[in-house]
Amino acid sequence: MPPAFHLQPLLDLASTRTDEAARKLGELVAAERDVEQKLKMLEDYRAEYHERFVQAARDGLSPDAWRNYSAFIAKLDDAIAAQRKVVEQSRARTVEGQQAWLAQRTKLKAFDTLAQRHQQTVARSEARQEQKQSDEHAARRGGEDA
């Protein structure tokens, strides 16, 4: 039986951690997409509301209506600014998640390379052993013929 790869537990752990990092990265990307979508919805709604305000202003607005429109647009602007910060934070978390996944993938590749080298060494050793046995068998058969 060939010798076991003594770093197999670390290879398995690296594989598990890489899978976890990939899953988390997927979640971060989805979350980033969601907060960006919310920002776009706020921006679109603000643009629509501003158009209504402009149209109402053309048609003539009372001072109270003007203040209400202006106050609501200001609140939308505040919400947009806050959502932009959320988007920036989400993007930063996604970048961190990408870096974590890349680091885990690099570790996994290193352990995988070592495992492949181990397998190649074992295969070469087994091939040499088989060749040696074959040579010994042939030498014994050659001795019997003489």
N, C-alpha and C positions, 0 to 999 in steps of 0.2 A: 504494500500500500504506500503510495507516495506521501512524503511529509506534507503536513497541512501548512497553509500559509499562516505564519504566526501573527500577522497583522490583520487577519480576517475580521476580528471584532471591531477594529478601528475602521476598516473599509465599510463594514455594515453600518456603523454609527455615522460615518461621513455620508453614506447614501441616504440614511434616514433624515439627517439634518439638511441635506440638499433638497430632498423632497419637501420637508417642512418649510424651508426658505422659499421654494418655488410656490407652494400653496399660499404662503403669506404674501408674497409678491403679487400673486394673482388677486388676492383680496385688496391689497393696497391700490392696485391699478383700477379695480372696479370702484373702490371708494373715491379715487381721484376723478374718475369719469362721472360719478354721481354728483360730487360737489361742483364740478365744472358745468354740468347740466343745470344745476340749480342756479349758478351764477348767470348762465345764458338766459334762463327763464326770467330772472329778475331784470336783467338788462333789456330783454325784449318787452317785458311788461312796462318798464320805465319809459321806453321809447313810445309805446302805444299810448300810455297815459299822458306823456308830454304832447303827443299829437292831439289828443282830446283837449288838452289845456290850450294849445295854440288855437284850435278851432273854436273853442268856447270864448277865447279872448277876442277873436275876430268878430264873433257874434255879439260880443258885449258881456262883460262879467261884472257882477257886483263886487265891491271890495271884500266882502266876506267869502264869496266864492273864490276870488283871486287868492286870498290867504289860505283857504282850504287846499286848493290845488298846489300852491307853493309849498305848504307844509307837508303835504303827502309826497311830493317829489323829493323834498329834502329827506324824508324818512326812507324813501326808496334808495336815495343816494347813500345814506348811512348803511342800509342793509346790503347794498352792492359792495361798499367798501369793506364791510365786515366779511362778506362772502369771498371777496378777493383774498383776504388774509387766510381764510379757511382753505382756499384753493392753493395758495402758496405753501401753507403748512402740509397739505396733503401731498403736493409735489415733492416736497423735501423728504417726507416719509417714504414716498415711492422710490426716490433716489437711494435712500438708506437701505431700503429693501432690496433694490437691485445690487447694491454693493455687497450686502450680506449674502445674497444668492450667489454672486460671482465668487466670493471668498470660499463659500462652502463647495461650490463646483470645482474650484481649483484644488482644494484639499482632496475631494473625491477623485479627481483625475490623477493626483499624485499617488494616492493609495492604489488606484486601479492600475497605474503603470507598474508599481511595485508588485502587484499581484500577477500581472502578465509576465513580468520578468521571472518571478518565482515559478510560474507554470512552464516557461521556456526552459529554465534551469532543470526542473524536474523531468521534462520531456527529453532533454539532451542526456541527462543521467540515465534515464530508462533506456534510451536508444543505445548508449554505450554499453549498458549492462546486457541488453539483448544481443548486441554485436559480440561481446565477450563470450557469452554463453554459446552463441552460434559458432564462433571460432573454436572454442573448446570442444564442442560437439563434432565439428568437422575434423579437428585434430585427432580426436579419439577414433573416429570412423576411418581416418587415414591410417592410423596405427593398426587398426584391425585388418585393413586390406593388405598390409605388407607382410 
